[in-house]
Amino acid sequence: MREPGMDCRSCQSLLSAYVDDQLVATDARRLHVHLSGCSDCSAELNLLLGTLQLLRSLPRPRPTADPWEAIAFTLRREGLVRPWYRRARPLGVAAAAAVVIVAGSYVIWRPTSQSASLEAYWRQHAIFAAQEAPALSTGAPSLDAIEATYQLEGDDR
Amino acid sequence: MEGLSYEEVAEATGANLGTVKSRLARARAQVMRWLKGYLE
């Protein structure tokens, strides 16, 4: 039975396995047939063989004991990774924005009514007056005493 | 490839044999394009 022919694309995809003698017999035969009649694919095969020969002739540096430092240095030099402080920049901006938003919200919406401020003032004043008043200074001022003083002071307003 | 057969590469990487073949072919084609100027 005659085997189907092979096109250039299929042939060139098999050249790598061919030079490694990894093709099954059928594919190897079809490849031979195609190569014998195709100058482009023969040139491609020669180019591949020349490339592999060139690669084999290159020195093979042994990796260092800890190759990661060299790899990391190269990645940084080539701009393939950013150092941590550059990676952190967008995060820092986001964090600063969050702080500004939270602080701004507090300033805008905090309880600043005049009545609340005055009440706090009078309450403090009442406590102070209760501590200082001779009639009430027999001990720690009781809540009733404080409230009474507060009431008096409040009435003076 | 570094003294390993395709089957050994497949076992080491967990890829199947066809994947090893096609990856190797693509890698070699890429290297060929890079080095073409040194070969002609």
N, CA and C atoms of all chains as a GROMACS GRO file, in nm:
protein
  591
    1MET      N    1   0.084  -0.120   0.000
    1MET     CA    2   0.000   0.000   0.000
    1MET      C    3   0.088   0.126   0.000
    2ARG      N    4   0.052   0.220  -0.085
    2ARG     CA    5   0.132   0.342  -0.095
    2ARG      C    6   0.099   0.435   0.022
    3GLU      N    7   0.203   0.485   0.089
    3GLU     CA    8   0.180   0.573   0.203
    3GLU      C    9   0.149   0.713   0.155
    4PRO      N   10   0.062   0.784   0.228
    4PRO     CA   11   0.028   0.920   0.185
    4PRO      C   12   0.150   1.011   0.193
    5GLY      N   13   0.152   1.112   0.108
    5GLY     CA   14   0.265   1.204   0.106
    5GLY      C   15   0.267   1.295   0.228
    6MET      N   16   0.374   1.373   0.239
    6MET     CA   17   0.389   1.461   0.355
    6MET      C   18   0.410   1.604   0.304
    7ASP      N   19   0.344   1.700   0.367
    7ASP     CA   20   0.367   1.838   0.323
    7ASP      C   21   0.484   1.899   0.403
    8CYS      N   22   0.527   2.017   0.361
    8CYS     CA   23   0.645   2.080   0.421
    8CYS      C   24   0.624   2.110   0.571
    9ARG      N   25   0.504   2.153   0.604
    9ARG     CA   26   0.475   2.188   0.744
    9ARG      C   27   0.491   2.065   0.834
   10SER      N   28   0.434   1.954   0.794
   10SER     CA   29   0.445   1.831   0.873
   10SER      C   30   0.590   1.785   0.878
   11CYS      N   31   0.656   1.794   0.764
   11CYS     CA   32   0.796   1.749   0.757
   11CYS      C   33   0.882   1.828   0.856
   12GLN      N   34   0.866   1.961   0.853
   12GLN     CA   35   0.953   2.044   0.938
   12GLN      C   36   0.920   2.029   1.086
   13SER      N   37   0.796   1.993   1.115
   13SER     CA   38   0.762   1.971   1.256
   13SER      C   39   0.822   1.839   1.308
   14LEU      N   40   0.860   1.752   1.217
   14LEU     CA   41   0.915   1.622   1.258
   14LEU      C   42   1.068   1.619   1.253
   15LEU      N   43   1.130   1.724   1.201
   15LEU     CA   44   1.276   1.721   1.183
   15LEU      C   45   1.350   1.704   1.316
   16SER      N   46   1.300   1.770   1.418
   16SER     CA   47   1.366   1.762   1.549
   16SER      C   48   1.369   1.618   1.599
   17ALA      N   49   1.253   1.552   1.592
   17ALA     CA   50   1.248   1.411   1.636
   17ALA      C   51   1.329   1.322   1.541
   18TYR      N   52   1.334   1.362   1.414
   18TYR     CA   53   1.408   1.283   1.315
   18TYR      C   54   1.558   1.280   1.348
   19VAL      N   55   1.614   1.398   1.379
   19VAL     CA   56   1.759   1.401   1.407
   19VAL      C   57   1.790   1.328   1.538
   20ASP      N   58   1.691   1.312   1.624
   20ASP     CA   59   1.712   1.237   1.748
   20ASP      C   60   1.675   1.089   1.731
   21ASP      N   61   1.641   1.052   1.607
   21ASP     CA   62   1.604   0.913   1.578
   21ASP      C   63   1.485   0.867   1.664
   22GLN      N   64   1.388   0.957   1.673
   22GLN     CA   65   1.272   0.929   1.759
   22GLN      C   66   1.143   0.911   1.678
   23LEU      N   67   1.156   0.902   1.547
   23LEU     CA   68   1.034   0.885   1.465
   23LEU      C   69   1.000   0.736   1.451
   24VAL      N   70   0.872   0.709   1.445
   24VAL     CA   71   0.831   0.571   1.414
   24VAL      C   72   0.866   0.546   1.266
   25ALA      N   73   0.880   0.419   1.231
   25ALA     CA   74   0.930   0.381   1.098
   25ALA      C   75   0.848   0.443   0.986
   26THR      N   76   0.718   0.443   1.001
   26THR     CA   77   0.630   0.497   0.895
   26THR      C   78   0.660   0.645   0.869
   27ASP      N   79   0.667   0.723   0.979
   27ASP     CA   80   0.693   0.866   0.963
   27ASP      C   81   0.833   0.890   0.906
   28ALA      N   82   0.930   0.809   0.950
   28ALA     CA   83   1.067   0.826   0.901
   28ALA      C   84   1.072   0.802   0.750
   29ARG      N   85   1.001   0.700   0.702
   29ARG     CA   86   0.998   0.671   0.558
   29ARG      C   87   0.935   0.787   0.480
   30ARG      N   88   0.824   0.835   0.529
   30ARG     CA   89   0.754   0.945   0.461
   30ARG      C   90   0.843   1.070   0.459
   31LEU      N   91   0.913   1.091   0.568
   31LEU     CA   92   1.002   1.208   0.576
   31LEU      C   93   1.115   1.197   0.472
   32HIS      N   94   1.172   1.077   0.463
   32HIS     CA   95   1.279   1.054   0.365
   32HIS      C   96   1.231   1.086   0.225
   33VAL      N   97   1.114   1.035   0.195
   33VAL     CA   98   1.058   1.056   0.061
   33VAL      C   99   1.041   1.205   0.034
   34HIS      N  100   0.985   1.276   0.136
   34HIS     CA  101   0.962   1.419   0.116
   34HIS      C  102   1.094   1.494   0.101
   35LEU      N  103   1.190   1.462   0.186
   35LEU     CA  104   1.319   1.533   0.183
   35LEU      C  105   1.391   1.514   0.050
   36SER      N  106   1.377   1.396  -0.006
   36SER     CA  107   1.449   1.368  -0.132
   36SER      C  108   1.397   1.455  -0.248
   37GLY      N  109   1.273   1.506  -0.231
   37GLY     CA  110   1.219   1.588  -0.341
   37GLY      C  111   1.192   1.731  -0.302
   38CYS      N  112   1.235   1.775  -0.183
   38CYS     CA  113   1.204   1.912  -0.137
   38CYS      C  114   1.332   1.982  -0.091
   39SER      N  115   1.375   2.079  -0.168
   39SER     CA  116   1.500   2.149  -0.134
   39SER      C  117   1.481   2.239  -0.011
   40ASP      N  118   1.361   2.295   0.006
   40ASP     CA  119   1.336   2.383   0.122
   40ASP      C  120   1.350   2.305   0.253
   41CYS      N  121   1.287   2.186   0.257
   41CYS     CA  122   1.292   2.108   0.382
   41CYS      C  123   1.432   2.050   0.403
   42SER      N  124   1.503   2.018   0.295
   42SER     CA  125   1.642   1.971   0.308
   42SER      C  126   1.728   2.082   0.366
   43ALA      N  127   1.705   2.206   0.319
   43ALA     CA  128   1.781   2.320   0.372
   43ALA      C  129   1.747   2.340   0.519
   44GLU      N  130   1.621   2.321   0.555
   44GLU     CA  131   1.578   2.334   0.695
   44GLU      C  132   1.647   2.229   0.782
   45LEU      N  133   1.657   2.108   0.727
   45LEU     CA  134   1.725   2.001   0.802
   45LEU      C  135   1.872   2.036   0.823
   46ASN      N  136   1.936   2.088   0.720
   46ASN     CA  137   2.077   2.125   0.733
   46ASN      C  138   2.096   2.238   0.833
   47LEU      N  139   2.000   2.331   0.832
   47LEU     CA  140   2.006   2.442   0.927
   47LEU      C  141   1.994   2.390   1.071
   48LEU      N  142   1.903   2.296   1.089
   48LEU     CA  143   1.884   2.238   1.223
   48LEU      C  144   2.010   2.163   1.267
   49LEU      N  145   2.068   2.086   1.176
   49LEU     CA  146   2.191   2.011   1.212
   49LEU      C  147   2.305   2.108   1.243
   50GLY      N  148   2.314   2.216   1.165
   50GLY     CA  149   2.419   2.316   1.190
   50GLY      C  150   2.397   2.384   1.325
   51THR      N  151   2.271   2.413   1.357
   51THR     CA  152   2.238   2.477   1.487
   51THR      C  153   2.279   2.386   1.603
   52LEU      N  154   2.242   2.260   1.592
   52LEU     CA  155   2.274   2.166   1.701
   52LEU      C  156   2.425   2.151   1.717
   53GLN      N  157   2.497   2.151   1.602
   53GLN     CA  158   2.642   2.141   1.609
   53GLN      C  159   2.702   2.264   1.676
   54LEU      N  160   2.648   2.380   1.640
   54LEU     CA  161   2.695   2.505   1.701
   54LEU      C  162   2.669   2.504   1.852
   55LEU      N  163   2.550   2.458   1.891
   55LEU     CA  164   2.516   2.452   2.034
   55LEU      C  165   2.610   2.358   2.109
   56ARG      N  166   2.640   2.246   2.045
   56ARG     CA  167   2.729   2.149   2.112
   56ARG      C  168   2.870   2.205   2.130
   57SER      N  169   2.908   2.299   2.040
   57SER     CA  170   3.045   2.353   2.046
   57SER      C  171   3.057   2.462   2.152
   58LEU      N  172   2.943   2.512   2.201
   58LEU     CA  173   2.948   2.621   2.299
   58LEU      C  174   2.993   2.569   2.436
   59PRO      N  175   3.062   2.654   2.511
   59PRO     CA  176   3.100   2.612   2.647
   59PRO      C  177   2.975   2.594   2.733
   60ARG      N  178   2.984   2.504   2.827
   60ARG     CA  179   2.870   2.479   2.915
   60ARG      C  180   2.906   2.522   3.057
   61PRO      N  181   2.876   2.644   3.091
   61PRO     CA  182   2.911   2.689   3.226
   61PRO      C  183   2.832   2.610   3.330
   62ARG      N  184   2.900   2.575   3.436
   62ARG     CA  185   2.833   2.502   3.544
   62ARG      C  186   2.758   2.603   3.632
   63PRO      N  187   2.639   2.568   3.673
   63PRO     CA  188   2.566   2.661   3.761
   63PRO      C  189   2.637   2.675   3.895
   64THR      N  190   2.623   2.793   3.954
   64THR     CA  191   2.684   2.815   4.085
   64THR      C  192   2.608   2.734   4.190
   65ALA      N  193   2.666   2.730   4.309
   65ALA     CA  194   2.603   2.652   4.416
   65ALA      C  195   2.463   2.706   4.446
   66ASP      N  196   2.451   2.840   4.441
   66ASP     CA  197   2.320   2.900   4.465
   66ASP      C  198   2.284   2.983   4.342
   67PRO      N  199   2.225   2.923   4.244
   67PRO     CA  200   2.201   2.995   4.118
   67PRO      C  201   2.092   3.101   4.128
   68TRP      N  202   2.010   3.098   4.235
   68TRP     CA  203   1.896   3.188   4.239
   68TRP      C  204   1.936   3.335   4.242
   69GLU      N  205   2.046   3.367   4.316
   69GLU     CA  206   2.090   3.506   4.324
   69GLU      C  207   2.122   3.561   4.185
   70ALA      N  208   2.195   3.481   4.108
   70ALA     CA  209   2.232   3.524   3.972
   70ALA      C  210   2.108   3.538   3.884
   71ILE      N  211   2.014   3.446   3.898
   71ILE     CA  212   1.892   3.452   3.818
   71ILE      C  213   1.812   3.576   3.856
   72ALA      N  214   1.799   3.601   3.987
   72ALA     CA  215   1.722   3.716   4.034
   72ALA      C  216   1.788   3.845   3.986
   73PHE      N  217   1.921   3.850   3.993
   73PHE     CA  218   1.992   3.970   3.947
   73PHE      C  219   1.964   3.996   3.799
   74THR      N  220   1.971   3.889   3.720
   74THR     CA  221   1.948   3.903   3.575
   74THR      C  222   1.805   3.948   3.547
   75LEU      N  223   1.711   3.891   3.619
   75LEU     CA  224   1.570   3.929   3.599
   75LEU      C  225   1.549   4.077   3.630
   76ARG      N  226   1.613   4.123   3.738
   76ARG     CA  227   1.598   4.265   3.774
   76ARG      C  228   1.666   4.353   3.670
   77ARG      N  229   1.786   4.313   3.627
   77ARG     CA  230   1.861   4.392   3.530
   77ARG      C  231   1.784   4.404   3.399
   78GLU      N  232   1.720   4.296   3.360
   78GLU     CA  233   1.646   4.297   3.233
   78GLU      C  234   1.509   4.362   3.249
   79GLY      N  235   1.477   4.404   3.370
   79GLY     CA  236   1.348   4.470   3.391
   79GLY      C  237   1.230   4.375   3.389
   80LEU      N  238   1.256   4.247   3.410
   80LEU     CA  239   1.148   4.149   3.404
   80LEU      C  240   1.072   4.142   3.536
   81VAL      N  241   1.138   4.182   3.645
   81VAL     CA  242   1.067   4.193   3.773
   81VAL      C  243   1.104   4.328   3.834
   82ARG      N  244   1.013   4.383   3.912
   82ARG     CA  245   1.039   4.509   3.980
   82ARG      C  246   1.080   4.481   4.123
   83PRO      N  247   1.174   4.560   4.178
   83PRO     CA  248   1.209   4.541   4.318
   83PRO      C  249   1.089   4.570   4.407
   84TRP      N  250   1.098   4.522   4.531
   84TRP     CA  251   0.980   4.528   4.620
   84TRP      C  252   0.929   4.670   4.640
   85TYR      N  253   1.023   4.770   4.650
   85TYR     CA  254   0.976   4.905   4.680
   85TYR      C  255   0.901   4.966   4.563
   86ARG      N  256   0.929   4.918   4.440
   86ARG     CA  257   0.853   4.969   4.325
   86ARG      C  258   0.720   4.896   4.315
   87ARG      N  259   0.722   4.768   4.355
   87ARG     CA  260   0.596   4.694   4.356
   87ARG      C  261   0.503   4.753   4.460
   88ALA      N  262   0.565   4.799   4.573
   88ALA     CA  263   0.484   4.845   4.686
   88ALA      C  264   0.426   4.983   4.662
   89ARG      N  265   0.477   5.056   4.562
   89ARG     CA  266   0.432   5.194   4.543
   89ARG      C  267   0.280   5.206   4.523
   90PRO      N  268   0.222   5.131   4.433
   90PRO     CA  269   0.075   5.142   4.417
   90PRO      C  270   0.002   5.108   4.545
   91LEU      N  271   0.055   5.011   4.620
   91LEU     CA  272  -0.006   4.973   4.747
   91LEU      C  273   0.001   5.089   4.845
   92GLY      N  274   0.116   5.157   4.849
   92GLY     CA  275   0.133   5.271   4.938
   92GLY      C  276   0.037   5.384   4.904
   93VAL      N  277   0.021   5.409   4.777
   93VAL     CA  278  -0.073   5.514   4.734
   93VAL      C  279  -0.215   5.477   4.776
   94ALA      N  280  -0.250   5.350   4.760
   94ALA     CA  281  -0.384   5.305   4.798
   94ALA      C  282  -0.404   5.320   4.949
   95ALA      N  283  -0.300   5.284   5.026
   95ALA     CA  284  -0.310   5.293   5.172
   95ALA      C  285  -0.324   5.439   5.214
   96ALA      N  286  -0.244   5.528   5.152
   96ALA     CA  287  -0.252   5.670   5.186
   96ALA      C  288  -0.390   5.726   5.151
   97ALA      N  289  -0.443   5.684   5.037
   97ALA     CA  290  -0.577   5.729   4.996
   97ALA      C  291  -0.682   5.682   5.097
   98ALA      N  292  -0.666   5.558   5.144
   98ALA     CA  293  -0.761   5.505   5.241
   98ALA      C  294  -0.756   5.586   5.370
   99VAL      N  295  -0.634   5.619   5.415
   99VAL     CA  296  -0.620   5.698   5.538
   99VAL      C  297  -0.686   5.834   5.522
  100VAL      N  298  -0.661   5.898   5.408
  100VAL     CA  299  -0.719   6.031   5.382
  100VAL      C  300  -0.872   6.023   5.382
  101ILE      N  301  -0.925   5.918   5.320
  101ILE     CA  302  -1.071   5.904   5.312
  101ILE      C  303  -1.131   5.885   5.451
  102VAL      N  304  -1.067   5.795   5.530
  102VAL     CA  305  -1.119   5.767   5.664
  102VAL      C  306  -1.109   5.892   5.752
  103ALA      N  307  -0.990   5.957   5.748
  103ALA     CA  308  -0.972   6.076   5.831
  103ALA      C  309  -1.066   6.187   5.788
  104GLY      N  310  -1.081   6.205   5.657
  104GLY     CA  311  -1.170   6.308   5.603
  104GLY      C  312  -1.313   6.283   5.644
  105SER      N  313  -1.354   6.155   5.637
  105SER     CA  314  -1.491   6.120   5.676
  105SER      C  315  -1.516   6.154   5.822
  106TYR      N  316  -1.414   6.125   5.906
  106TYR     CA  317  -1.430   6.153   6.049
  106TYR      C  318  -1.444   6.303   6.071
  107VAL      N  319  -1.359   6.382   6.005
  107VAL     CA  320  -1.364   6.528   6.022
  107VAL      C  321  -1.498   6.582   5.978
  108ILE      N  322  -1.549   6.528   5.868
  108ILE     CA  323  -1.675   6.580   5.812
  108ILE      C  324  -1.794   6.541   5.899
  109TRP      N  325  -1.796   6.414   5.943
  109TRP     CA  326  -1.916   6.363   6.010
  109TRP      C  327  -1.908   6.351   6.162
  110ARG      N  328  -1.797   6.394   6.222
  110ARG     CA  329  -1.789   6.379   6.368
  110ARG      C  330  -1.892   6.470   6.436
  111PRO      N  331  -1.936   6.435   6.562
  111PRO     CA  332  -2.037   6.518   6.629
  111PRO      C  333  -1.976   6.650   6.674
  112THR      N  334  -2.009   6.757   6.607
  112THR     CA  335  -1.951   6.888   6.640
  112THR      C  336  -2.057   6.990   6.677
  113SER      N  337  -2.175   6.941   6.720
  113SER     CA  338  -2.280   7.039   6.750
  113SER      C  339  -2.243   7.120   6.873
  114GLN      N  340  -2.283   7.241   6.874
  114GLN     CA  341  -2.247   7.331   6.984
  114GLN      C  342  -2.304   7.283   7.116
  115SER      N  343  -2.426   7.228   7.112
  115SER     CA  344  -2.489   7.184   7.236
  115SER      C  345  -2.408   7.071   7.300
  116ALA      N  346  -2.355   6.981   7.218
  116ALA     CA  347  -2.276   6.870   7.272
  116ALA      C  348  -2.149   6.922   7.336
  117SER      N  349  -2.088   7.023   7.273
  117SER     CA  350  -1.965   7.079   7.329
  117SER      C  351  -1.993   7.150   7.460
  118LEU      N  352  -2.100   7.226   7.463
  118LEU     CA  353  -2.136   7.298   7.585
  118LEU      C  354  -2.170   7.202   7.698
  119GLU      N  355  -2.244   7.097   7.664
  119GLU     CA  356  -2.280   6.999   7.766
  119GLU      C  357  -2.156   6.936   7.827
  120ALA      N  358  -2.060   6.903   7.743
  120ALA     CA  359  -1.936   6.844   7.793
  120ALA      C  360  -1.862   6.944   7.882
  121TYR      N  361  -1.864   7.068   7.841
  121TYR     CA  362  -1.798   7.171   7.920
  121TYR      C  363  -1.862   7.184   8.057
  122TRP      N  364  -1.990   7.192   8.061
  122TRP     CA  365  -2.060   7.208   8.188
  122TRP      C  366  -2.047   7.086   8.276
  123ARG      N  367  -2.044   6.973   8.216
  123ARG     CA  368  -2.028   6.850   8.296
  123ARG      C  369  -1.891   6.851   8.364
  124GLN      N  370  -1.788   6.886   8.288
  124GLN     CA  371  -1.655   6.894   8.345
  124GLN      C  372  -1.651   6.999   8.456
  125HIS      N  373  -1.710   7.108   8.428
  125HIS     CA  374  -1.712   7.216   8.525
  125HIS      C  375  -1.784   7.173   8.653
  126ALA      N  376  -1.892   7.099   8.637
  126ALA     CA  377  -1.969   7.052   8.753
  126ALA      C  378  -1.885   6.957   8.837
  127ILE      N  379  -1.812   6.869   8.771
  127ILE     CA  380  -1.728   6.774   8.845
  127ILE      C  381  -1.621   6.850   8.922
  128PHE      N  382  -1.560   6.947   8.855
  128PHE     CA  383  -1.455   7.025   8.920
  128PHE      C  384  -1.512   7.100   9.040
  129ALA      N  385  -1.627   7.163   9.021
  129ALA     CA  386  -1.688   7.242   9.127
  129ALA      C  387  -1.727   7.153   9.245
  130ALA      N  388  -1.775   7.033   9.215
  130ALA     CA  389  -1.815   6.941   9.320
  130ALA      C  390  -1.694   6.898   9.403
  131GLN      N  391  -1.581   6.882   9.336
  131GLN     CA  392  -1.460   6.843   9.409
  131GLN      C  393  -1.410   6.957   9.497
  132GLU      N  394  -1.429   7.079   9.449
  132GLU     CA  395  -1.377   7.196   9.518
  132GLU      C  396  -1.472   7.248   9.626
  133ALA      N  397  -1.601   7.225   9.613
  133ALA     CA  398  -1.698   7.284   9.706
  133ALA      C  399  -1.680   7.225   9.846
  134PRO      N  400  -1.663   7.312   9.952
  134PRO     CA  401  -1.640   7.261  10.089
  134PRO      C  402  -1.752   7.171  10.137
  135ALA      N  403  -1.872   7.206  10.103
  135ALA     CA  404  -1.986   7.129  10.153
  135ALA      C  405  -1.989   6.988  10.095
  136LEU      N  406  -1.925   6.972   9.987
  136LEU     CA  407  -1.933   6.842   9.919
  136LEU      C  408  -1.801   6.766   9.923
  137SER      N  409  -1.700   6.824   9.994
  137SER     CA  410  -1.567   6.765   9.982
  137SER      C  411  -1.534   6.666  10.092
  138THR      N  412  -1.634   6.606  10.150
  138THR     CA  413  -1.608   6.509  10.256
  138THR      C  414  -1.552   6.378  10.199
  139GLY      N  415  -1.563   6.363  10.078
  139GLY     CA  416  -1.511   6.242  10.014
  139GLY      C  417  -1.520   6.258   9.866
  140ALA      N  418  -1.515   6.148   9.799
  140ALA     CA  419  -1.531   6.156   9.654
  140ALA      C  420  -1.672   6.205   9.624
  141PRO      N  421  -1.687   6.297   9.536
  141PRO     CA  422  -1.821   6.350   9.507
  141PRO      C  423  -1.913   6.242   9.456
  142SER      N  424  -2.032   6.241   9.514
  142SER     CA  425  -2.129   6.143   9.468
  142SER      C  426  -2.190   6.190   9.338
  143LEU      N  427  -2.250   6.099   9.271
  143LEU     CA  428  -2.312   6.133   9.143
  143LEU      C  429  -2.423   6.236   9.162
  144ASP      N  430  -2.498   6.219   9.275
  144ASP     CA  431  -2.606   6.315   9.302
  144ASP      C  432  -2.550   6.455   9.319
  145ALA      N  433  -2.436   6.460   9.391
  145ALA     CA  434  -2.376   6.591   9.415
  145ALA      C  435  -2.330   6.653   9.285
  146ILE      N  436  -2.271   6.571   9.204
  146ILE     CA  437  -2.223   6.622   9.075
  146ILE      C  438  -2.339   6.671   8.991
  147GLU      N  439  -2.442   6.589   8.990
  147GLU     CA  440  -2.557   6.627   8.908
  147GLU      C  441  -2.623   6.753   8.962
  148ALA      N  442  -2.626   6.763   9.098
  148ALA     CA  443  -2.686   6.882   9.159
  148ALA      C  444  -2.607   7.006   9.122
  149THR      N  445  -2.474   6.995   9.131
  149THR     CA  446  -2.390   7.109   9.097
  149THR      C  447  -2.406   7.144   8.950
  150TYR      N  448  -2.407   7.039   8.872
  150TYR     CA  449  -2.424   7.059   8.729
  150TYR      C  450  -2.553   7.133   8.700
  151GLN      N  451  -2.658   7.092   8.776
  151GLN     CA  452  -2.788   7.156   8.756
  151GLN      C  453  -2.782   7.304   8.791
  152LEU      N  454  -2.713   7.332   8.907
  152LEU     CA  455  -2.700   7.469   8.950
  152LEU      C  456  -2.625   7.552   8.847
  153GLU      N  457  -2.511   7.497   8.807
  153GLU     CA  458  -2.430   7.569   8.711
  153GLU      C  459  -2.506   7.591   8.581
  154GLY      N  460  -2.579   7.483   8.545
  154GLY     CA  461  -2.655   7.491   8.421
  154GLY      C  462  -2.760   7.600   8.430
  155ASP      N  463  -2.819   7.615   8.550
  155ASP     CA  464  -2.924   7.716   8.567
  155ASP      C  465  -2.867   7.857   8.556
  156ASP      N  466  -2.735   7.868   8.587
  156ASP     CA  467  -2.673   7.999   8.581
  156ASP      C  468  -2.650   8.048   8.438
  157ARG      N  469  -2.654   7.954   8.348
  157ARG     CA  470  -2.623   7.989   8.211
  157ARG      C  471  -2.718   8.094   8.156
  158MET      N  472   1.878   1.509   2.431
  158MET     CA  473   1.867   1.625   2.520
  158MET      C  474   1.935   1.593   2.653
  159GLU      N  475   2.054   1.647   2.668
  159GLU     CA  476   2.130   1.626   2.792
  159GLU      C  477   2.142   1.478   2.827
  160GLY      N  478   2.147   1.394   2.727
  160GLY     CA  479   2.165   1.252   2.751
  160GLY      C  480   2.039   1.178   2.789
  161LEU      N  481   1.925   1.248   2.792
  161LEU     CA  482   1.799   1.182   2.827
  161LEU      C  483   1.722   1.147   2.700
  162SER      N  484   1.656   1.034   2.704
  162SER     CA  485   1.569   0.998   2.592
  162SER      C  486   1.440   1.078   2.604
  163TYR      N  487   1.359   1.079   2.499
  163TYR     CA  488   1.232   1.150   2.505
  163TYR      C  489   1.142   1.092   2.615
  164GLU      N  490   1.148   0.961   2.629
  164GLU     CA  491   1.065   0.897   2.733
  164GLU      C  492   1.109   0.943   2.872
  165GLU      N  493   1.241   0.953   2.890
  165GLU     CA  494   1.291   0.997   3.021
  165GLU      C  495   1.253   1.143   3.048
  166VAL      N  496   1.258   1.227   2.943
  166VAL     CA  497   1.217   1.367   2.961
  166VAL      C  498   1.069   1.374   2.997
  167ALA      N  499   0.989   1.291   2.928
  167ALA     CA  500   0.844   1.289   2.955
  167ALA      C  501   0.818   1.248   3.100
  168GLU      N  502   0.892   1.151   3.146
  168GLU     CA  503   0.873   1.104   3.283
  168GLU      C  504   0.915   1.212   3.383
  169ALA      N  505   1.028   1.276   3.353
  169ALA     CA  506   1.079   1.378   3.445
  169ALA      C  507   0.988   1.501   3.452
  170THR      N  508   0.929   1.537   3.339
  170THR     CA  509   0.846   1.659   3.336
  170THR      C  510   0.699   1.632   3.359
  171GLY      N  511   0.658   1.506   3.348
  171GLY     CA  512   0.517   1.474   3.364
  171GLY      C  513   0.435   1.501   3.240
  172ALA      N  514   0.501   1.535   3.130
  172ALA     CA  515   0.431   1.560   3.003
  172ALA      C  516   0.428   1.430   2.923
  173ASN      N  517   0.333   1.423   2.828
  173ASN     CA  518   0.333   1.302   2.747
  173ASN      C  519   0.436   1.313   2.634
  174LEU      N  520   0.458   1.201   2.569
  174LEU     CA  521   0.568   1.192   2.471
  174LEU      C  522   0.549   1.291   2.356
  175GLY      N  523   0.427   1.303   2.307
  175GLY     CA  524   0.400   1.396   2.197
  175GLY      C  525   0.431   1.540   2.235
  176THR      N  526   0.397   1.575   2.361
  176THR     CA  527   0.424   1.711   2.409
  176THR      C  528   0.574   1.737   2.414
  177VAL      N  529   0.648   1.639   2.464
  177VAL     CA  530   0.794   1.654   2.469
  177VAL      C  531   0.849   1.677   2.329
  178LYS      N  532   0.804   1.598   2.235
  178LYS     CA  533   0.853   1.611   2.097
  178LYS      C  534   0.821   1.749   2.040
  179SER      N  535   0.698   1.792   2.057
  179SER     CA  536   0.659   1.920   1.995
  179SER      C  537   0.727   2.037   2.065
  180ARG      N  538   0.742   2.029   2.199
  180ARG     CA  539   0.809   2.139   2.270
  180ARG      C  540   0.955   2.149   2.227
  181LEU      N  541   1.018   2.034   2.216
  181LEU     CA  542   1.158   2.033   2.175
  181LEU      C  543   1.173   2.087   2.033
  182ALA      N  544   1.081   2.048   1.946
  182ALA     CA  545   1.087   2.096   1.807
  182ALA      C  546   1.070   2.248   1.802
  183ARG      N  547   0.974   2.299   1.883
  183ARG     CA  548   0.951   2.444   1.884
  183ARG      C  549   1.071   2.519   1.941
  184ALA      N  550   1.128   2.463   2.048
  184ALA     CA  551   1.244   2.528   2.109
  184ALA      C  552   1.361   2.530   2.012
  185ARG      N  553   1.382   2.420   1.942
  185ARG     CA  554   1.493   2.417   1.846
  185ARG      C  555   1.467   2.513   1.730
  186ALA      N  556   1.344   2.522   1.686
  186ALA     CA  557   1.312   2.614   1.577
  186ALA      C  558   1.340   2.758   1.620
  187GLN      N  559   1.308   2.788   1.746
  187GLN     CA  560   1.332   2.923   1.798
  187GLN      C  561   1.482   2.950   1.803
  188VAL      N  562   1.558   2.855   1.857
  188VAL     CA  563   1.704   2.872   1.864
  188VAL      C  564   1.762   2.885   1.723
  189MET      N  565   1.707   2.808   1.630
  189MET     CA  566   1.753   2.816   1.491
  189MET      C  567   1.735   2.956   1.435
  190ARG      N  568   1.620   3.016   1.466
  190ARG     CA  569   1.596   3.152   1.416
  190ARG      C  570   1.694   3.251   1.478
  191TRP      N  571   1.723   3.231   1.609
  191TRP     CA  572   1.817   3.322   1.675
  191TRP      C  573   1.958   3.311   1.616
  192LEU      N  574   1.998   3.189   1.586
  192LEU     CA  575   2.137   3.165   1.546
  192LEU      C  576   2.155   3.162   1.394
  193LYS      N  577   2.050   3.185   1.322
  193LYS     CA  578   2.057   3.172   1.176
  193LYS      C  579   2.169   3.258   1.118
  194GLY      N  580   2.186   3.376   1.170
  194GLY     CA  581   2.287   3.468   1.120
  194GLY      C  582   2.429   3.416   1.138
  195TYR      N  583   2.448   3.330   1.236
  195TYR     CA  584   2.582   3.276   1.263
  195TYR      C  585   2.611   3.153   1.178
  196LEU      N  586   2.510   3.101   1.114
  196LEU     CA  587   2.526   2.975   1.041
  196LEU      C  588   2.540   2.995   0.892
  197GLU      N  589   2.499   3.111   0.844
  197GLU     CA  590   2.501   3.128   0.697
  197GLU      C  591   2.629   3.196   0.651
   0.00000   0.00000   0.00000
